[in-house]
Each structure stands twice: as C-alpha cells, then as structure tokens.
Amino acid sequence: MVEKKHACASEYRVVLVPIVMLHVGIDIMKRQQERTLFLACKNNITKLKNCEHRRKPKLTQVSYLHDGSRAELFKYAIDTRLSDKGDLRVLDLGCGEKPYYPFFEEQTTEYVGVDIQKGTNVDIICDGEMLPLCDRAFDVVICGQVPEHLHEPRKALIGCYKVLNPLGVLFLFVPSLWPLHCAPHDFYRWTRYGIETELKRAVFDEIEVFSCGGSVSGILQMIMFAIDGFLAKKSLVKKLLSLSIYPTLNIIGSVARQENIESIVYYQSLCNRNA
C-alpha cells in the first residue's frame, strides 16, 4: 500500500510539473510579446490628427451629435477619474485609427491599439473575445462600438476586466438604436439597464451609464443618417446638405439633448475594476 501511494504521488508530480512549466512559459511569452509591442508601438501622430472630426466634430457633420457626446464623455472622465494620474498604459479595443489618442497623449506611456483587421495604427490583430494580453497590464481600456459585433460580448467585457489594473477604468460605448452596420456581424443592442447588468456580471464596480444625448437629438441623428444614406449619393448633394439641413438639425439636437432624460440611440459607460 505504501509503495502504491508513493507511485501515485510520483505520477502526480510528473504530470503536474509539465503543466506548471507550460503555464509559466505561456505567461513569459505573453510578457515578452507585450514588451516588444510597447517598445515598437510608435503612434503616427500626423495620421491621428486627421481624425480630429471625431474629437471636435463640426456642425456640418452628419455624426456631429453622436461624436460630440462621446468627446464630452472622454473629457468628463479624464477630469473626474484620471486627472491626478500619469504614466498610463492604455488599451484601445476596436481602435481603428486611434482617434482618441490625443485625449490621453500627455498622460500615457503606452497606447496599444487592438482591432480585428489591419490598419496603420493597429498594433495587435485579434478577436475582441480573446485578448492575447497578460492580466493587470493596463490602467485604461477603451472599448467603443465593439460588443455589438461579437457573438459573446460578455467574454470581451471579462477580458477587459482581466487586463485592467486594480482601480483601472473602462470606457465603453454601446448602441441602443443604431443603423445596421458591418453586416452580417451586427448582433446586439442594449438599454441602459442591460449594459449595466452586463458590466456587473463582469464584476466591474463604480458603474456610470450616460445617454448619448436625449430622445429628440437621437431621433434627429437617425434622420440625418437616413438622409445621408438615401440622398447624399452625389458630392454636390452632400455638400448642400452639410451647409443647410445638417447644421440646422445639429443645432436643434444640441439644444434639445439638454432637455431630454433618455437617449434612444447610444449609451456610454464608465466603470472601474475593483481592487
């Protein structure tokens, strides 16, 4: 019986050691990849400045109401949650051209962009549901207009939670009512209570959910998208719309959104990883 017990223990150690070594090896590889990435991640500032219409939209833009509300949230979040912090590591999930990098430029040491397809400013190409990054590697995660395109968005939120440092901040943007886009990879829409529930299930804390404007501004935003889609096929027509209808509706929407309680278009969330 004693010999059998020792034999079992020996077998257990033989099996356990390779498994432990495998996990350690994977973790080391991830950290080496991240270090290489951080050293190689040089942002093309000229290219990024071309995205100023996302940070400072003009009244002539069809997406003025939406982009303006998002820019306001970033400024609010930086002022309230990040104003006393520096040397931040930022992960931009679904980064595209990294339009919001300048908001963090003075406070960040690394700004890593993740997207599912190649791009000038994309540093890692991967699925948002499977982030190949170490736990607690970032202080800020930006996840904008990504969850609705994933089969299992909760996996992405859990992944965001894992890569955040304790007390790290997640910026999340999700649609409530929005035109079909990136078809056929467009699966979900949320209410404010739905996205708050998803964030709680991913164990986030200090959750704040903001409406992207109000109901009137939301309706006007959808009308402008419809007009832009059906009427602005020619450059001349688009130019006329941008000088007449769009500025008028954007001004009305900007005034009206201050008077409305809820949005029917988009929600923006801020939350923390708990300690």
N, C-alpha and C positions, 0 to 999 in steps of 0.2 A: 504493500500500500504506500509506503514511504517513497519507494523508487518511482512509483506511478505518479505521485504528487510532484516530485521533482521534475519528472519528464514533462508533465503538463505545464509547469511553471517555465521550464526551458523553452517549450514550444511557444508559449505566450510571449516571452521576451523576444524570440526570433521573429515573430510576426510583428510585434509592437515596434521594434527598432526601425525597420524599413519604413513603416507608416509615419513615425515621428520625423525621420530624416526627410521623407517626401514632403511633409508639410513645411518643415523648416526650409527646405530647398526652394519650394514654391514661393514662400514669403520673401526669401532673399532675392530671388529673381524679380519679383514684383518691385521690391525696393530699388534694385539696380536699374530696372526699366524706368521707374519714376525719376530717379536721379538723372539718368541720361535725358529723359524728357524735359525736366526742369532746366537743365543746362542748355538744351537745344531749343527751348521754347522762346524764340525771339519774335516778338509781335511786329508785323508790318504796319507801323503807325500811319503811313500815308494811306494805306488801304482802309484802315479802321476809321480814319477821319472822313472817308467817303460815305460812312453810314450815319452821318450827323442827322439825317432826316428822321432817324429812329429816336434820337435823343432830344432833338429840338425841332419837332415837326412844324411845318408851315401850314397856314390856313388853307392854302391851295391844295394840300394833300388829301387824298380820299381817306387815308387812315389817320388823319390828324387826331380825332377824338380818342382812338384806341392807343396810339403811340404816345400821345400827350399824357394820358392817365398812367401809363406804365413808367414813363420817365419821372413823373411826380412821385410814384411809389419808391423808386430807387433812391431819390433824393431824401425822402422821408426816412427810409430805412437806414441809410448811411448816417443821417443826422442823429437818429434815435438809438441805433444799435451798434454802429461801427465808428462813431466819431472819435472815440478815445483809443482806437486800435490801429496798429500798424504792422508792417511785415506780414501781410495776409497772404495765404495761399488760397486762390480762388479756382473753383472748377465750374466751367460753363458747359452744361449738358444741353446739347442741341444748339451749339454755338453759332453755326453759320459763319458770318463774317466778324463775329465778336463785337457787335455794335455797342455793347455797354462797358467794354473795357475802359474807356476814358473815365467813367464814373469812379473806377477803383484804382486808376493809374498811380495816384500819389500814395496809396496805402498798401499796395500789393508788391510782393517779391516774385511770385509766380502766378500766372494766369493761364490755366490749361483749358483748351477747347476740345470738347468731345462731340462728334457727330457721326451719323450713320453713313455719310458719304464724304468723298474727298472735297477739300476746299483749301484756298490759300492760307486760311488761318486755323485750319483743323489740325490739332496735334495728335489726337487718338481717334481712330475709326473703329467704332464698335456699336453694338446694340445697347440701348439705354437700360435694358433689363439685366445686363451682365457687365458691370463695370470692372475692368481688369486693374483695379487700384487697391492699395492697402487701406485697412481701416484707419480712421482718425488721421487722414493725410491732409485735410483741407479745413480752412476756417469758414469759408463761404462756398455754398453751392447755388448756382443759378440754374433753374430748370424751367425754361419758357416754351410753351406750346409743344411739349413733348409727350406728356402722359396720354393724350387722346389718340396718339398714333401707335400705342403699344398694346399688344394683346393682354398683358398683365401689368397695368400701370403700378399696382401696389409693389411689385418687385422692384421697380425703379425707385419708388419712394423709400423702400427699405434699404436699397443700395445707397441712396443719397444720405440716409441716416448713418450708415456704417462708415462712409468715408469722411464724415464730419468729425472734427474735434469736439470734445465736450464743450457745450455752450456755443457751438458753431451755428451759423444762420443759414437757413434755406429760403431762397426766393423762388416762389412757384407761381406759374401763370397757367390757368386752365380755362377753356371756353364753357360757357353756359348755352348760348345760342350763337352759332357761327356757321358761315357757309361751308359746304363740303369742300375739303382741300386735301391734297396729297392722296387722292383716291387711288387704289382701294384701301389705303392704310389710314383710315379715319374712323375710329370706333366709338368714342365716348364723348359725353357732355355732362357737366356737373351743376348742381345747385351749390350755394354756399355751405349748406349743411352736409352735402355729400362729400365735398373736398375736405371739410373739417374732420369728418368721420374717417376718411382715408388717412389723413395725417396723424390722427390719434392712434389708429391701428398700426401705423408705422412707428409709434412710440415718440412722436415729436411733442414738444412742450411749448408753452407760451405762444399759442397759435393766434394769429390775427388774420382775418379774411376781409379784403376790401373789394367793393364793387368798382368795376372799371367804368366810371360814370354812373348815370342813372337810367331809368327806363326810357325817357324821352331821347336822351343822347344815344342810347343803344339802338332805338328804332331808326333814328337818323343815320347812324353808322351803317346799319344794314341796308337802308335805302340807297346810300351812296355806293355801297358795294354792288348793289343791283344795277344802278345806273352805269357804273364804271364797266360792269361786265357786259351789258347789253348795248350801250350807246357809244362807249368810248373805244370803238374798234379802230377809228382813224385818228391820227395825231392831231388834226385840226379840231375835231370834235372834242377830244380830250383836253386840248388847250382852252377851248371855250368854256368847258365845264369847270376847269380849275380856276378860271378867272371870274366865274359867276356863281354857279349853283353850289359848288363845294365850299367856298368861303362863307356863303350865306348860311348854309346848313351847319357848318362847323361853329360859327358864332352862336347860332341858336342853341346848338347842343352844348357848347361850353357854359352858357348861362343856365340852361335847363338842368344840367347834371348836378349843379349845386343845390337844386331844389328837390331832387328825387332821392328816395331812400334806397332803392334797389336797382341793380343792373340786370338786364336780360341777355347781355352779350358775353361778358368776361369777368372772371374773378382772379384776384391777385392775392397771394398769401405770403405771410412772413411767419416763420416759426424757428424754434431753437432745438438743438439736440440737448437733452437733459444730461446732467453730469453722470 
